[in-house]
């Protein structure tokens, strides 16, 4: 096998910058809805909406986002393995930027759900493509630090969203004057700045589309992927296989519908739909890879045992990702809303400061997790992250009943522990898959976990109702998922010190 040429220093840094910025803006746009969702739903649902109805819509929109990201991880991962990392990443970033911006023009709550779903297709895809590209271009000895940087990037994006919200709210009069000076009518300015300027915040999410120009002009393609293409391995992907992804996505959407305000009122029926939907979604998302591997095996490119190992790693990766994602989206993603509704109603910028300290903690946690996994090993690090996440979550939700300095310190700790996994996954997941299926395999592993997180996250609203609207109790129950991670991680391989599989 011919060795791939070493990339230039310029190529290394341009690739890392593009992936970092792509994931940074992913984080910015993921952080937007938890920050502005309350104001947006209050505006769109009207004064007659009950708190339970608003909670269900909030959970449903987050769940739809997670389902879209799961679908996008497989869809754009497939595209990246077929046509190349760089071209597919450009399309994914353009998709999430434009449709996040369109959320600012929503007229109904379900409009946001639809736009967020399409935007999240690109977000899920950008993660798998950017991580694959960086890992394939940077040398093995640098994988831990680059993984930590990519993981931290999303949380820098969360931080940016909180800071921008604070600036807009602090200088609404100035912002109004700027928009008026630009020629916007009074009605348009009121439309954009009303209800805490949530529309303008969402529209700002369209700016990352400009990043596509940087990527297409300067970022080199992965030489490892080009070698796979030259060997003919990329020709085994088929467009018709994407019907499986469509089926999987439809099944996941059906699960969200079943638990949403518009869905069935029967918990038993919703449970049945969930169980059947998860099986169908899993089959549908794996289908393109199964068909690819079957064609590759028939052509003599891969062996049956190799293909079986790939599928096994996809299931294992989805399991460890689901634990982390459910822990985050079922608990800490609700923290800004908990603050503004229960702990500090009417306190200026309380939710923004909450998100800021969550983000700063997460930036620290992702870097530490990646470096620890590089130093001590993947499985033991993941196990420690699970234990620390339980401790961090319980510290935040069981020892705070008011907003203040102690609360923000606990928020920092909870952010550092529960978000630490997002520095771990860019290191570990690429090591589970060969180059030919790396983007699709890790895209499925990380993003199918989002469907599990969506199902679990939908139960946060139900748990709150069960606990008499107590979010701390609901979140504390949700963090028990980390116990599952303590057992599952030992089913996977220890990859410390190994080169990326070819």
FENQUIRA-V790699 format. One record per residue. RES is the residue in one small letter. SS is DSSP state (a for helix, b for strand, c for the rest). PSI is psi in radians with two decimals (999 if undefined). Layout:
res-><RES	RES>
ss-><SS	SS>
psi-><PSI	PSI>
This chain:
res-><x	x	x	x	x	x	x	x	x	x	x	x	x	x	x	x	x	x	x	x	x	x	x	x	x	x	x	x	x	x	x	x	x	x	x	x	x	x	x	x	x	x	x	x	x	x	x	x	x	x	x	x	x	x	x	x	x	x	x	x	x	x	x	x	x	x	x	x	x	x	x	x	x	x	x	x	x	x	x	x	x	x	x	x	x	x	x	x	x	x	x	x	x	x	x	x	x	x	x	x	x	x	x	x	x	x	x	x	x	x	x	x	x	x	x	x	x	x	x	x	x	x	x	x	x	x	x	x	x	x	x	x	x	x	x	x	x	x	x	x	x	x	x	x	x	x	x	x	x	x	x	x	x	x	x	x	x	x	x	x	x	x	x	x	x	x	x	x	x	x	x	x	x	x	x	x	x	x	x	x	x	x	x	x	x	x	x	x	x	x	x	x	x	x	x	x	x	x	x	x	x	x	x	x	x	x	x	x	x	x	x	x	x	x	x	x	x	x	x	x	x	x	x	x	x	x	x	x	x	x	x	x	x	x	x	x	x	x	x	x	x	x	x	x	x	x	x	x	x	x	x	x	x	x	x	x	x	x	x	x	x	x	x	x	x	x	x	x	x	x	x	x	x	x	x	x	x	x	x	x	x	x	x	x	x	x	x	x	x	x	x	x	x	x	x	x	x	x	x	x	x	x	x	x	x	x	x	x	x	x	x	x	x	x	x	x	x	x	x	x	x	x	x	x	x	x	x	x	x	x	x	x	x	x	x	x	x	x	x	x	x	x	x	x	x	x	x	x	x	x	x	x	x	x	x	x	x	x	x	x	x	x	x	x	x	x	x	x	x	x	x	x	x	x	x	x	x	x	x	x	x	x	x	x	x	x	x	x	x	x	x	x	x	x	x	x	x	x	x	x	x	x	x	x	x	x	x	x	x	x	x	x	x	x	x	x	x	x	x	x	x	x	x	x	x	x	x	x	x	x	x	x	x	x	x	x	x	x	x	x	x	x	x	x	x	x	x	x	x	x	x	x	x	x	x	x	x	x	x	x	x	x	x	x	x	x	x	x	x	x	x	x	x	x	x	x	x	x	x	x	x	x	x	x	x	x	x	x	x	x	x	x	x	x	x	x	x	x	x	x	x	x>
ss-><c	c	c	c	c	c	c	c	a	a	a	a	a	a	a	a	a	a	a	a	a	a	a	a	a	a	a	a	a	a	a	a	a	a	a	a	a	a	a	a	a	a	a	a	a	c	c	c	c	c	a	a	a	a	a	a	a	a	a	a	a	a	a	a	a	a	a	a	a	a	a	a	a	a	a	a	a	a	a	a	a	a	a	c	a	a	a	a	a	a	a	a	a	a	a	a	a	a	a	a	a	a	a	a	a	c	c	c	a	a	a	a	a	a	a	a	a	a	a	a	a	a	a	a	a	a	a	a	a	a	a	a	a	a	a	a	a	c	c	a	a	a	a	a	a	a	a	a	a	a	a	a	a	a	a	a	a	a	a	a	a	a	a	a	a	a	a	a	a	a	c	a	a	a	a	a	a	a	a	a	a	c	c	c	c	a	a	a	a	a	a	a	a	a	a	a	a	a	a	a	a	a	a	a	a	a	a	a	a	a	a	a	a	a	a	a	a	a	c	c	c	c	a	a	a	a	a	a	a	a	c	c	a	a	a	a	c	c	a	a	a	a	a	a	a	a	a	a	a	a	a	a	a	a	a	a	a	a	a	c	c	c	c	c	c	c	a	a	a	a	a	a	a	a	a	a	a	a	a	a	a	a	a	a	a	a	a	a	a	a	a	a	a	a	a	a	a	a	c	c	c	c	c	a	a	a	a	a	a	a	a	a	a	a	a	a	a	a	a	a	a	a	a	a	a	a	a	a	a	c	c	a	a	a	a	a	a	a	a	a	a	a	a	c	c	c	c	c	c	a	a	a	a	a	a	a	a	a	a	a	a	a	a	a	a	a	a	a	a	a	a	a	a	a	a	a	c	a	a	a	a	a	a	a	a	a	a	a	a	a	a	a	a	a	a	a	a	a	c	c	c	c	c	c	a	a	a	a	a	a	a	a	a	a	a	a	a	a	c	c	a	a	a	a	a	a	a	a	a	a	a	a	c	c	a	a	a	a	a	a	a	a	a	a	a	a	a	a	a	a	a	a	a	a	a	a	a	a	a	a	a	a	a	a	a	a	c	c	c	c	a	a	a	a	a	a	a	a	c	c	a	a	a	a	a	a	a	a	a	a	a	c	c	c	c	c	c	c	c	c	c	c>
psi-><2.27	2.29	2.48	2.50	2.58	2.31	2.73	2.83	-0.67	-0.76	-0.71	-0.87	-0.60	-0.69	-0.80	-0.72	-0.78	-0.78	-0.71	-0.84	-0.69	-0.78	-0.51	-0.84	-0.47	-0.87	-0.69	-0.78	-0.53	-0.61	-0.25	-0.88	-0.78	-0.49	-0.75	-0.02	-0.70	-0.83	-0.69	-0.80	-0.62	-0.68	-0.81	-0.60	-0.43	2.98	-0.32	-0.15	2.41	2.76	-0.67	-0.68	-0.75	-0.71	-0.74	-0.69	-0.71	-0.83	-0.70	-0.70	-0.68	-0.72	-0.72	-0.69	-0.79	-0.69	-0.76	-0.70	-0.67	-0.79	-0.78	-0.60	-0.71	-0.79	-0.92	-0.48	-0.77	-0.77	-0.70	-0.63	-0.39	-0.83	-0.09	2.62	-0.77	-0.85	-0.75	-0.65	-0.63	-0.77	-0.70	-0.74	-0.74	-0.70	-0.88	-0.51	-0.87	-0.77	-0.39	-0.75	-0.66	-0.39	-0.50	-0.19	0.22	2.49	-0.24	2.80	-0.63	-0.38	-0.76	-0.72	-0.76	-0.86	-0.69	-0.60	-0.84	-0.73	-0.70	-0.36	-0.83	-0.65	-0.79	-0.66	-0.69	-0.66	-0.92	-0.64	-0.80	-0.73	-0.76	-0.78	-0.83	-0.77	-0.53	-0.36	-0.69	2.61	2.74	-0.67	-0.29	0.03	-0.65	-0.81	-0.69	-0.62	-0.75	-0.70	-0.75	-0.74	-0.69	-0.50	-0.79	-0.62	-0.45	-0.65	-0.73	-0.76	-0.74	-0.70	-0.74	-0.74	-0.76	-0.72	-0.76	-0.74	-0.74	-0.79	-0.55	-0.50	0.77	-0.71	-0.75	-0.75	-0.71	-0.73	-0.67	-0.79	-0.69	-0.70	-0.47	-0.05	0.10	2.46	2.88	-0.69	-0.71	-0.72	-0.77	-0.67	-0.73	-0.57	-0.14	2.70	1.02	0.48	0.57	-0.56	-0.77	-0.63	-0.79	-0.70	-0.60	-0.34	-0.14	-0.27	-0.55	-0.22	-0.48	-0.40	-0.46	-0.64	-0.75	-0.80	-0.83	-0.51	-0.61	-0.38	2.21	2.71	2.71	2.15	-0.55	-0.74	-0.71	-0.61	-0.69	-0.73	-0.78	-0.49	-0.07	0.09	-0.48	-0.24	-0.17	-0.07	2.42	2.40	-0.62	-0.42	-0.33	-0.21	-0.51	-0.70	-0.70	-0.77	-0.76	-0.73	-0.75	-0.67	-0.71	-0.68	-0.66	-0.64	-0.79	-0.78	-0.74	-0.57	-0.04	2.96	-0.47	-0.08	-2.84	2.58	-0.04	2.08	-0.62	-0.77	-0.71	-0.64	-0.75	-0.80	-0.68	-0.84	-0.80	-0.73	-0.67	-0.71	-0.82	-0.71	-0.76	-0.78	-0.77	-0.74	-0.54	-0.38	-0.81	-0.64	-0.73	-0.75	-0.68	-0.82	-0.64	-0.75	-0.69	-0.70	-0.73	-0.56	-0.07	0.17	-0.67	2.77	2.90	-0.72	-0.64	-0.81	-0.67	-0.69	-0.66	-0.82	-0.66	-0.71	-0.55	-0.75	-0.75	-0.81	-0.70	-0.62	-0.84	-0.52	-0.66	-0.67	-0.88	-0.75	-0.71	-0.68	-0.68	-0.94	-0.36	-0.19	-1.24	-0.46	-0.35	-0.14	-0.79	-0.64	-0.66	-0.74	-0.87	-0.46	-0.59	-0.82	-0.65	0.96	2.24	-0.14	2.16	2.28	0.32	-0.77	-0.60	-0.74	-0.61	-0.82	-0.64	-0.83	-0.56	-0.76	-0.76	-0.75	-0.72	-0.68	-0.79	-0.81	-0.71	-0.70	-0.80	-0.73	-0.78	-0.77	-0.65	-0.71	-0.64	-0.55	-0.77	-0.28	2.72	-0.84	-0.77	-0.63	-0.78	-0.74	-0.74	-0.68	-0.66	-0.80	-0.79	-0.55	-0.67	-0.82	-0.76	-0.71	-0.80	-0.62	-0.76	-0.84	-0.30	-0.12	0.20	2.27	0.08	2.84	2.27	-2.87	-0.77	-0.70	-0.77	-0.61	-0.78	-0.63	-0.76	-0.82	-0.77	-0.70	-0.74	-0.67	-0.89	-0.47	-0.08	-0.48	-0.45	-0.10	-0.42	-0.78	-0.69	-0.32	-0.83	-0.79	-0.73	-0.42	-0.15	-0.22	2.52	2.87	-0.72	-0.49	0.33	-0.85	-0.76	-0.76	-0.89	-0.50	-0.75	-0.86	-0.90	-0.74	-0.44	-0.50	-0.47	-0.56	-0.76	-0.74	-0.63	-0.79	-0.80	-0.71	-0.57	-0.41	-0.20	-0.77	-0.69	-0.68	-0.65	-0.73	-0.69	-0.64	0.52	0.84	0.45	1.82	-0.70	-0.71	-0.74	-0.79	-0.62	-0.65	-0.74	-0.59	-0.11	-0.28	-0.45	-0.40	-0.64	-0.73	-0.59	-0.54	-0.73	-0.65	-0.48	-0.10	-0.22	3.02	2.71	2.06	0.08	2.30	-0.05	2.59	2.77	2.34	2.44	999>
